[in-house]
C-alpha cells in the first residue's frame, strides 16, 4: 500500500516537531545530552497528544551514535531502523491485547539478554493500564532493577488505574491537550509542505473538532482532503466534522434573542435536515456563546489566540448581546445537553430548548436597591414596615420585663426525692454449707460450660443481671452464685419471676439442681472464710442457722449509707417491701 495516513507520514522525527509539549521535550533533551537518563518512564495524557511518538523519539535519540543536543540525527542505520520499525532492540508492546502475566514473564526472561545492534534495549508498553494485577506484579521487580542497558517506557491514557508501586518506580511526564492554535499552525505547515490549497476557517473548524489531539486533527484533515480533492474548504470541513456553520449559529441565536420562536424552530429543523448531529449542534452553540462572551469581556485575548474568526457578523451579534443573557444561554444549553445525553428523542429536546431560550429576557436585571430607589410607593411601604417592626420589638420587651418580675418572687422548687428500692437479703448459710460439703471442680466446670447457653434463653434484663454473677461452687447439693453488686443480688433473691426464669433454664440445660443460692460477694467471702475455719477445727454444724437479723440489718444500713453518699440525705426515701 503506497498511501499512508497523514498522522503516520508526519509523525515527529525530532523533539522540535513534537507540538505543544515544550516542558517535556526540553527535560528529555537535557537528560539525553547530559547522559542522565533513568531506567523507566511513564508518559500519561489524553489520546493523540504525542506519548508514543515521544517514546520512539526518545528510543531513537538514546541509541543514536550521532546525537546532537539530545536530538537524533535520523541519518544513521539505527535511526532509520527505528523509524521503519525494524530494529529488534526497540520493542513496542500493546498492553491492551497482551495483558496477561505470561507476556510479562516473557519480557522478564528476555530482558537479561544484551541488545544486538543498539546500545540500549527499549521496551515501549502502550496502554499499560490494561495489564492485569498479576501482570503488574510480575513486572514490578524487573521494573525496579532492570539490567543497565534496558529502558522501559510506559504510556497510558488512564494513569489512575496503574498501581502506585509501579508509578513510584518511574519518572512521570503528563502530556497536556494541545491548544487549537498549535494544532492550526501544524496543519498549515503540513499543507504548505504538500502545496495544498486551504481555507483558514476550515482549519479552525478541524482544530476545534480535534479537542486537543493532534492525531485526531490530522485524521480529520485527511478526510477533508480526500472529500475535497486535495482542497480544504469550510463547507467540506463542516460536512466531515458534522459542525454547524457560523452563519447558522449566529442566525439561530439572533432569532431566540429577538423572541422569534417560530423562526428559531425552523432554523433548528433546517440544520437537522442537513444531517447534523444534535449533540454537536449543542456543543457548537455553547462554544459560540462562549466566544461572544469573551469578545464582550476580553476582546484582546480572543484576538491573540486566533482560534475564533472575528468578522462583521460576529461583531454585530456581540454588540446586540449582553453578558447576563449569554450567561443564562450557556446555563440553559448545558442543562439541556445533560438531559439529552441518553435520550432517544433529541429533536424534541432541541425544540424545548428553543422555546426556553426565546423566553429569556434580554434586559439586564436590576438590583433590589435600584428598584426601591425608583419606586416612591415601595419606599412608603418600607417605612410602614419598619415602624411596625419597632412597635413589635417594644411590645416584646415589655412582656419580657413583666415575666421576669413575675418569676423573681417565686421560690425555686426543690427537686423531687429519688426513691431507692431496698431489698432485704437473707442468706441460707445451712444450704451453702451443704453445697460446699459435696461441691467438686468437675461440677463447677460443667456448669460454667453451660452458662452461655443458659444466658441465651433469658430476656434482656435477666440476661444483663446474671451476666454479673460469678460461679463459686457446684455439686450434687446445688450451686452458689455470687454478685459484686449487692442491689442486683437482692433483686434476684426477692423477685420470684427472675429466679424462676433462670432456674427453669438451668434445669433444661444443666440438669436438676437441688438448690441455687445467691449471695453478695462481700458476704460470700466471710461465709467461705468461716466455713474453712470450722472445717479445719471440725466444728461445722450439721444444720447451720440463717444469718441473724442484726447482721442482715447491718448490710441493709450499708446500702442506705452508700445511697446517701451518692444522692444526699434530702433526696433519699426508703420504701419497705
Secondary structure, 3 states (H helix, E strand, C coil): CCCCCHHHHCCCCCHHHCCCCHHHHHHHHHHHHCCCCCCEEEEEECCCCCHHHHHHHHHHHHHCCCCECCECCCCCHHHHHHHHCCCCCEEEEECCCCCCHHHHHHHHHHCCCCCCCCCCEEEEEECHHHCCHHHHHHHHHHHHCCCCCEEEEEEECCHHHCCHHHHCCCEEEEECCCCHHHHHHHHHHHHHHHCCEECHHHHHHHHHHHCCCHHHHHHHHHHHHHHCCCEECHHHHHHHHCCCCHHHHHHHHHHHHCCCHHHHHHHHHHHHHCCCCHHHHHHHHHHHHHHHHHHHHCHHHHHHHCCCCCCHHHHHHHHHCCHHHHHHHHHHHHHHHHHCCCCCCHHHHHHHHHHHHHHCCCCCCCCHHHHHHCCHHHHHHHHHHHHHHHHHHHHHHHHHHHHHHHHHCCCCCCCCCEEEECCCCCCCHHHHHHHHHHECHHHHHHHHHHHHHHHHCCCHHHHHHHCCEEEEEEECCEEEEEECCHHHHHHHHHCHHHHHHHHHHHHHHCCCCCCEEEEEHHHHHHHHHHHHHHHHHCCCCCCCCCCCHHHHHHHHHHHHHHHHHHHCHHHEEEECC
